[in-house]
Amino acid sequence: MSAKYSKLPTDDPDTVTFDFSSPFTYGSMLAQNSDHGLFTKRHGENKHSSAFTYNTGQRANSERVHEETPRSQLHKTFTALIIGICYVLLFVTFPVSAWFSFKVVHQYQRLVIFRLGRQIPTKGPGIVLILRCIDSWTLIDMRTRAFTVPPQQTFTSDNGVVEVGADVYYRISDASLSVTSLQDRNHALRVLAHTALLKHIAKHALDDVEINLVNISNTVQVDINQSTMTWGVEISKVEISQPKIIHQPPPVNINPFSSSGPVLLPPNMNVPTPIQQMMSGMTSAAGPAPSILPVTQPTDQVTPHGLLAAVRPLLNESMVRNFGAIYKFILQGENGGVFYLDLKTGQGSVGIGEPPGGAADTELSMTTQDMQSLFRGELKPFPAYISGRLRISGDLDVAMKLEHLIDKLKLK
């Protein structure tokens, strides 16, 4: 049955009123139906009663609350008894206990105390009473501190490669949250800042990173604060270091007839011979396109076995401590094969085949000619990786340390 809407006569002919009566009635209280375990809305004084029933589960919740109340009250009583005994012992042993129970908290410090495992309100500054037999506490320094995000190499949105670092300044805004929310605050902040820095640098082009460095720093600060505020930590400032350009982004040819490089056509596209000759003539007139990476022509051929013999006497424990990784080289071409460089165990070792010290941290695949150029210093790992001449499987950061390793080996 639907609601009835009827026009009612009034004294004013221009005024129209409607009757919003309903076939249903509604109540204002819950009453239990003992036969069906349901709840219906009734009220003795209210003329509106409900035609519907609701299963709210309130009965089960009410019984559970009543069962927990005696245990909670007993726990409070037992806790108060233990605390009272501690105060009595403190009074009996006074003034000797005063040397151990009173702690001075400076203006820039706060004391977070857990009494019988439960946190009590944060104390300080001033003199704070501690019940050493049942209290555990953490002293929090509220002053601004800083840490450095080491320079990291990352890609920009236009496939350039830059090396950037940052200095992050932070302070504790909530001493209680900083203790209860984090196990290792320093490590968590460093990881979060490192991730946010690389994420935002990767969203910008290389030119934008150099021009809008201040805006990017502010964006990184806001992004980090969104996570750290729930930890009771406030990031007050982020300063990104001046980026060091490792590799310029590849040129983008918008004009297909540009003389800066060859015209690239889909392999399955059939181009008429006259058009193809015209395009080839236009691109060849400007000369060959510049190459991003120079193709090295070694004057003296050094075989992989010769490199192994040259590297072996240069290994030592210091290099093992600095690198701590196992490299596996897969070389194609003349005198190729599988070789390893173990800088994780002992004093380091090199050899042929699979590394005996365990699985390799990173695998590098290249030709023997590129390998020779790499160890002479004529070819850098990052440009080689971008151009496809070096293929990496495994930990990319470990692979990029190869440049520093080559500098230490001094095989140029």
C-alpha positions as CSV (number, residue, x, y, z in Angstrom):
1,M,0.0,0.0,0.0
2,S,1.4,3.4,-1.0
3,A,1.1,6.7,0.9
4,K,-2.0,8.8,0.2
5,Y,-1.6,12.3,-1.0
6,S,-4.9,14.2,-1.2
7,K,-5.7,17.9,-1.6
8,L,-7.4,19.5,1.4
9,P,-9.7,22.5,1.2
10,T,-8.4,25.6,2.9
11,D,-9.7,29.1,3.4
12,D,-7.1,30.6,1.1
13,P,-7.7,29.4,-2.4
14,D,-4.1,30.0,-3.4
15,T,-2.7,27.7,-0.7
16,V,-2.5,24.0,-1.3
17,T,-1.9,21.4,1.5
18,F,-1.4,17.7,1.3
19,D,-2.1,14.8,3.6
20,F,1.1,12.8,4.2
21,S,-0.4,10.0,6.1
22,S,1.2,6.5,6.0
23,P,-0.1,3.0,6.5
24,F,3.0,2.2,8.7
25,T,3.6,3.1,12.3
26,Y,7.0,3.6,13.9
27,G,8.2,3.2,17.5
28,S,10.9,4.9,19.5
29,M,12.2,2.1,21.8
30,L,13.5,-1.5,21.4
31,A,11.6,-4.2,23.0
32,Q,12.7,-7.8,22.9
33,N,10.5,-10.4,21.4
34,S,11.1,-13.5,23.5
35,D,9.6,-15.9,21.1
36,H,11.8,-15.1,18.1
37,G,14.8,-13.4,19.7
38,L,14.1,-10.3,17.7
39,F,13.6,-6.7,18.7
40,T,10.6,-4.6,17.8
41,K,10.0,-0.9,18.3
42,R,7.4,-0.1,20.9
43,H,6.6,2.6,23.4
44,G,3.7,2.7,25.8
45,E,3.3,6.4,25.7
46,N,3.9,6.9,22.0
47,K,1.0,6.1,19.7
48,H,3.4,5.1,16.9
49,S,4.5,1.4,16.9
50,S,6.6,-0.4,14.4
51,A,5.4,-2.9,11.8
52,F,9.0,-4.1,11.3
53,T,11.4,-6.2,13.4
54,Y,15.2,-5.8,13.6
55,N,17.9,-8.3,14.7
56,T,20.6,-6.0,16.1
57,G,22.6,-8.5,18.1
58,Q,22.4,-6.1,21.0
59,R,21.6,-8.9,23.5
60,A,24.8,-10.8,22.8
61,N,26.9,-7.7,23.1
62,S,25.3,-6.7,26.4
63,E,25.9,-10.1,27.9
64,R,29.6,-10.0,26.8
65,V,30.1,-6.6,28.4
66,H,28.6,-7.8,31.7
67,E,30.9,-10.8,31.7
68,E,34.0,-8.6,31.1
69,T,33.2,-6.0,33.8
70,P,34.1,-8.1,36.9
71,R,37.5,-9.1,35.3
72,S,38.3,-5.5,34.4
73,Q,37.4,-4.3,37.9
74,L,39.5,-7.0,39.5
75,H,42.5,-6.0,37.3
76,K,42.1,-2.4,38.4
77,T,42.0,-3.4,42.0
78,F,45.1,-5.6,41.7
79,T,47.0,-2.9,39.9
80,A,46.1,-0.3,42.5
81,L,47.3,-2.7,45.2
82,I,50.7,-3.2,43.6
83,I,51.2,0.5,43.1
84,G,50.2,1.2,46.7
85,I,52.8,-1.3,48.0
86,C,55.5,0.4,45.8
87,Y,54.6,3.8,47.3
88,V,54.8,2.3,50.8
89,L,58.3,0.8,50.1
90,L,59.4,4.2,48.6
91,F,58.2,6.0,51.8
92,V,59.8,3.4,54.2
93,T,63.2,3.5,52.4
94,F,63.3,7.3,52.1
95,P,65.6,9.2,51.7
96,V,67.8,6.4,50.2
97,S,65.1,5.6,47.6
98,A,65.0,9.3,46.5
99,W,68.3,8.8,44.7
100,F,66.8,6.2,42.5
101,S,63.1,7.3,42.2
102,F,63.4,11.0,41.1
103,K,64.6,11.9,37.7
104,V,65.3,15.4,36.3
105,V,63.7,16.0,32.8
106,H,65.1,19.0,30.9
107,Q,63.0,21.5,29.1
108,Y,63.7,19.9,25.7
109,Q,63.0,16.4,26.9
110,R,59.9,14.3,27.7
111,L,59.6,11.0,29.6
112,V,57.4,8.2,28.3
113,I,56.6,5.8,31.2
114,F,55.0,2.4,31.1
115,R,53.7,1.3,34.5
116,L,53.0,-2.5,34.7
117,G,53.0,-2.5,30.9
118,R,50.4,0.3,30.6
119,Q,51.4,3.7,29.4
120,I,50.7,6.6,31.7
121,P,50.7,10.3,30.6
122,T,53.9,11.7,29.4
123,K,56.0,13.5,32.0
124,G,58.3,16.5,32.0
125,P,59.9,18.9,32.0
126,G,60.9,19.0,35.7
127,I,61.4,16.4,38.5
128,V,59.5,13.2,37.8
129,L,58.8,10.4,40.3
130,I,59.6,6.9,39.0
131,L,58.7,3.6,40.6
132,R,61.7,1.6,39.5
133,C,60.3,-1.8,40.5
134,I,57.3,-1.6,38.2
135,D,58.1,1.3,35.7
136,S,60.0,1.2,32.4
137,W,60.6,4.5,30.6
138,T,62.1,6.1,27.5
139,L,63.6,9.6,27.5
140,I,62.7,11.5,24.3
141,D,64.7,14.4,23.0
142,M,62.3,16.9,21.3
143,R,65.0,19.0,19.6
144,T,65.4,19.2,15.8
145,R,67.8,16.6,14.4
146,A,69.0,15.8,10.9
147,F,70.2,12.9,8.8
148,T,71.6,12.6,5.3
149,V,70.2,10.5,2.4
150,P,73.4,9.3,0.6
151,P,73.6,10.3,-3.1
152,Q,71.7,7.8,-5.3
153,Q,71.7,7.3,-9.0
154,T,68.2,7.2,-10.5
155,F,66.3,7.7,-13.8
156,T,64.3,10.8,-14.6
157,S,61.0,10.8,-16.5
158,D,62.8,11.5,-19.8
159,N,65.3,8.6,-19.3
160,G,68.1,10.7,-18.0
161,V,70.3,9.5,-15.1
162,V,71.2,11.8,-12.2
163,E,72.8,11.3,-8.8
164,V,71.0,13.2,-6.0
165,G,71.1,13.1,-2.2
166,A,69.3,15.1,0.5
167,D,69.5,16.4,4.0
168,V,66.4,15.8,6.1
169,Y,65.6,17.8,9.3
170,Y,63.0,16.5,11.7
171,R,61.8,16.8,15.3
172,I,59.6,14.7,17.6
173,S,56.1,16.3,17.8
174,D,54.5,13.6,20.0
175,A,56.8,11.7,22.4
176,S,54.2,9.1,23.1
177,L,53.5,8.2,19.5
178,S,57.2,8.1,18.7
179,V,57.7,5.4,21.2
180,T,54.6,3.3,20.6
181,S,54.4,3.5,16.8
182,L,58.1,2.8,15.8
183,Q,60.6,0.2,16.8
184,D,63.6,1.8,15.0
185,R,62.8,5.4,14.3
186,N,66.1,6.3,12.6
187,H,66.0,3.4,10.2
188,A,62.3,4.0,9.3
189,L,62.9,7.7,8.6
190,R,65.9,7.0,6.4
191,V,64.2,4.4,4.3
192,L,61.1,6.5,3.9
193,A,63.1,9.6,2.9
194,H,65.2,7.6,0.4
195,T,62.1,6.1,-1.2
196,A,60.2,9.4,-1.4
197,L,63.3,11.2,-2.9
198,L,63.8,8.7,-5.7
199,K,60.0,8.5,-6.4
200,H,59.7,12.3,-6.9
201,I,62.9,12.6,-8.9
202,A,61.6,9.9,-11.3
203,K,58.4,12.0,-11.9
204,H,60.3,14.9,-13.4
205,A,62.4,15.5,-16.5
206,L,66.1,16.3,-16.1
207,D,65.7,20.0,-16.9
208,D,62.8,20.2,-14.4
209,V,65.0,18.6,-11.7
210,E,67.7,21.3,-12.2
211,I,65.3,24.3,-12.4
212,N,62.6,23.4,-9.8
213,L,64.8,21.8,-7.1
214,V,63.2,23.8,-4.3
215,N,59.7,22.9,-5.3
216,I,60.6,19.2,-5.5
217,S,62.1,19.5,-2.0
218,N,58.9,20.9,-0.7
219,T,56.9,18.2,-2.3
220,V,59.1,15.5,-0.8
221,Q,58.7,17.1,2.6
222,V,54.9,17.1,2.3
223,D,54.9,13.5,1.1
224,I,57.1,12.3,4.0
225,N,55.1,14.2,6.6
226,Q,51.9,12.4,5.5
227,S,53.4,9.2,6.9
228,T,55.6,10.5,9.8
229,M,52.8,12.5,11.5
230,T,51.2,9.3,12.5
231,W,54.5,8.3,14.1
232,G,54.7,11.5,16.2
233,V,57.5,12.8,13.9
234,E,57.4,16.1,12.0
235,I,59.7,16.7,9.0
236,S,60.7,20.4,9.2
237,K,62.9,20.7,6.2
238,V,64.2,18.7,3.2
239,E,67.2,20.0,1.2
240,I,68.0,18.1,-2.0
241,S,71.6,18.4,-3.1
242,Q,72.5,19.7,-6.5
243,P,72.0,16.9,-9.0
244,K,75.0,15.4,-10.7
245,I,74.2,14.5,-14.3
246,I,75.4,10.9,-15.1
247,H,73.7,10.5,-18.4
248,Q,71.8,13.0,-20.6
249,P,68.3,11.9,-21.8
250,P,68.3,10.5,-25.4
251,P,67.2,13.1,-28.0
252,V,63.6,13.0,-29.1
253,N,62.9,13.6,-32.8
254,I,59.5,15.1,-33.2
255,N,60.0,15.9,-36.9
256,P,60.3,12.7,-38.9
257,F,62.4,14.5,-41.5
258,S,64.9,15.8,-38.9
259,S,68.5,15.5,-39.8
260,S,69.6,14.6,-36.3
261,G,69.1,10.9,-36.8
262,P,67.7,8.2,-39.0
263,V,64.0,7.9,-39.6
264,L,62.6,4.8,-37.8
265,L,59.8,3.0,-39.6
266,P,57.9,-0.1,-38.4
267,P,59.4,-3.3,-39.7
268,N,56.2,-4.5,-41.3
269,M,55.4,-1.2,-43.1
270,N,55.8,-1.4,-46.8
271,V,57.1,2.0,-48.0
272,P,57.1,2.7,-51.8
273,T,60.6,2.9,-53.3
274,P,60.5,6.6,-54.3
275,I,59.4,7.8,-50.9
276,Q,62.0,5.6,-49.2
277,Q,64.7,6.9,-51.4
278,M,63.7,10.5,-50.7
279,M,63.7,10.0,-46.9
280,S,67.0,8.2,-47.0
281,G,68.5,11.0,-49.1
282,M,67.3,13.7,-46.6
283,T,68.8,11.8,-43.6
284,S,72.1,10.9,-45.2
285,A,72.7,14.4,-46.3
286,A,73.3,15.5,-42.8
287,G,75.7,12.7,-42.1
288,P,75.5,9.8,-39.6
289,A,73.6,10.4,-36.4
290,P,75.6,10.9,-33.2
291,S,75.9,7.8,-31.0
292,I,75.1,8.0,-27.3
293,L,77.8,5.6,-26.4
294,P,81.1,5.4,-28.3
295,V,81.9,2.0,-29.7
296,T,85.4,1.2,-28.5
297,Q,87.9,-0.5,-30.7
298,P,90.5,-2.0,-28.4
299,T,94.0,-1.7,-29.6
300,D,95.4,-4.5,-27.6
301,Q,93.2,-7.6,-27.0
302,V,93.0,-8.8,-23.5
303,T,91.3,-12.1,-23.0
304,P,88.9,-12.8,-20.1
305,H,91.5,-15.3,-18.7
306,G,94.1,-12.6,-18.8
307,L,91.9,-10.3,-16.9
308,L,91.4,-12.9,-14.3
309,A,95.1,-13.2,-13.8
310,A,95.4,-9.4,-13.6
311,V,92.6,-9.0,-11.0
312,R,93.5,-11.9,-8.7
313,P,96.6,-10.4,-7.0
314,L,94.7,-7.1,-6.4
315,L,92.0,-8.6,-4.2
316,N,92.1,-8.1,-0.4
317,E,90.0,-8.1,2.7
318,S,89.3,-4.4,2.5
319,M,87.6,-4.8,-0.9
320,V,85.5,-7.6,0.5
321,R,84.4,-5.4,3.4
322,N,83.5,-2.5,1.1
323,F,81.6,-4.4,-1.6
324,G,80.4,-7.6,0.1
325,A,78.9,-9.1,-3.1
326,I,79.4,-11.9,-5.7
327,Y,79.5,-11.0,-9.4
328,K,78.8,-13.4,-12.2
329,F,79.8,-12.5,-15.7
330,I,78.3,-14.2,-18.8
331,L,80.4,-13.3,-21.8
332,Q,79.4,-13.9,-25.4
333,G,81.8,-14.1,-28.3
334,E,85.4,-15.2,-28.7
335,N,86.9,-16.6,-25.5
336,G,83.5,-16.1,-23.8
337,G,82.0,-18.2,-21.0
338,V,80.9,-17.9,-17.4
339,F,83.2,-16.2,-14.9
340,Y,82.8,-15.0,-11.3
341,L,84.2,-12.4,-9.0
342,D,83.6,-13.2,-5.3
343,L,84.0,-10.2,-3.0
344,K,81.9,-11.6,-0.1
345,T,84.0,-14.4,1.4
346,G,87.6,-14.5,2.7
347,Q,90.0,-12.3,0.8
348,G,88.1,-12.4,-2.4
349,S,88.5,-14.7,-5.4
350,V,88.0,-14.9,-9.2
351,G,87.6,-17.9,-11.5
352,I,85.8,-19.7,-14.2
353,G,82.3,-21.2,-13.8
354,E,79.7,-20.8,-11.1
355,P,80.8,-18.9,-7.9
356,P,81.7,-21.5,-5.2
357,G,80.7,-19.1,-2.4
358,G,77.0,-19.3,-3.1
359,A,74.5,-17.7,-5.5
360,A,75.6,-14.5,-7.2
361,D,74.1,-11.3,-6.1
362,T,74.0,-10.0,-9.7
363,E,74.6,-11.4,-13.1
364,L,76.1,-9.3,-15.9
365,S,75.8,-10.4,-19.6
366,M,77.8,-8.7,-22.3
367,T,80.2,-9.4,-25.1
368,T,83.9,-10.0,-24.5
369,Q,84.8,-6.8,-26.3
370,D,82.5,-4.7,-24.0
371,M,83.9,-6.5,-21.0
372,Q,87.4,-5.4,-22.1
373,S,86.2,-1.8,-22.6
374,L,84.5,-1.9,-19.2
375,F,87.6,-2.9,-17.3
376,R,89.8,-0.4,-19.2
377,G,87.4,2.4,-18.1
378,E,86.5,3.1,-21.7
379,L,82.8,2.1,-21.0
380,K,80.8,3.0,-18.0
381,P,78.2,0.6,-16.5
382,F,75.3,3.0,-16.4
383,P,75.5,4.1,-20.1
384,A,76.1,0.5,-21.1
385,Y,73.1,-0.6,-19.2
386,I,70.9,2.1,-20.7
387,S,72.0,1.3,-24.3
388,G,71.4,-2.4,-23.9
389,R,75.1,-3.4,-24.3
390,L,75.1,-4.6,-20.6
391,R,72.2,-6.8,-19.3
392,I,71.8,-7.1,-15.6
393,S,69.9,-9.7,-13.6
394,G,69.7,-9.4,-9.8
395,D,70.6,-6.5,-7.6
396,L,71.0,-3.3,-9.7
397,D,72.7,-1.3,-7.0
398,V,75.4,-4.0,-6.6
399,A,75.9,-4.0,-10.3
400,M,76.4,-0.2,-10.4
401,K,79.2,-0.5,-7.8
402,L,81.2,-2.2,-10.5
403,E,82.4,1.3,-11.6
404,H,84.0,1.9,-8.2
405,L,85.4,-1.6,-8.2
406,I,87.1,-1.0,-11.6
407,D,88.6,2.3,-10.2
408,K,90.1,0.3,-7.3
409,L,91.5,-2.4,-9.5
410,K,93.2,0.2,-11.7
411,L,93.1,-1.8,-14.9
412,K,92.7,1.2,-17.2
